[in-house]
Amino acid sequence: MVKINQFLIQDVPILEVELEENIHKPLPLVIFYHGWRSSKELVLTQARKLAQKNIRVVLPDAINHGQRHTDISSIPSMTFWNSIQGNIAEFSLIRDFYNDKKLIKNQKIGVGGYSMGGMTTGALMTAHPEISAASIIMGTPNLSAYAKLVREDAKKRNIYVPKDFDLLTSWIRYYDLNLQPEKINNRPLLFWHGTDDRRIPYQQSRKFFEKIHPENYGQQTAFITGYKAGHLVEPRLMDKIANFFEYYLE
């Protein structure tokens, strides 16, 4: 039976998901991030599938989401980037909470996410070599290109964008996996993206994969294309994600 515990790690609301018989046991840890305008509760199906693999799963609410819900800024993607930045800042807090309790088996830590959560995952890969395996699901690893796309689209629609927006979000380049792909360092990394995704371009992820896969640091990357698929995760894909983490975190 899968057990779901809800509590705060400092000020971060999380759901902890694990099999009931595994409570208080050291297990591989997967931190899984939800998407834009979503919440931790909406990725529970994925978490349950991971928990069935004897993995402890932590689902945080990003800043501005779920229990931390706030209104969206009228400046395009300002709230979006703030949410990702918050996820990055809070990752170590969550990791240390479980590490201090000696609940991470063999220091195996996985990170994954959908959409905005996938972009969070790519960013974390640039700064945290302790991550053992990761999955970027319908989220681009090319943060700078996506930020530029949003700005250009806003200008076309005559929506106000600050002239210094690039400076205001200058932290992005330091966590852009596309600018430092060697940071993958041959760690297992799974991509999935639908060809008909209208929110985050399929080609940004696919081009990144084609660039890095021949390199030594990218030998353990895999890319699953969702042909004719949009911005939506189906149960079969959730099973593949669970199998991926089970294999690489055992």
Secondary structure, DSSP 4 states (H G I P E B T S, - for coil): -EEEEEEEETTEEEEEEEEGGGTTS-EEEEEEE--TT--GGGGHHHHHHHHTTT-EEEEEPPTBSGGGB-PPPSSTTHHHHHHHHHHHHHHHHHHHHHHHTT-EEEEEEEEEEETHHHHHHHHHHHH-TT--EEEEES--S-HHHHHHHHHHHHHHTT----TTHHHHTGGGGGG-GGG-GGGGTT--EEEEEETT-SSS-HHHHHHHHHHHTTSGGGTTEEEEEETT--S---HHHHHHHHHHHHHHH-
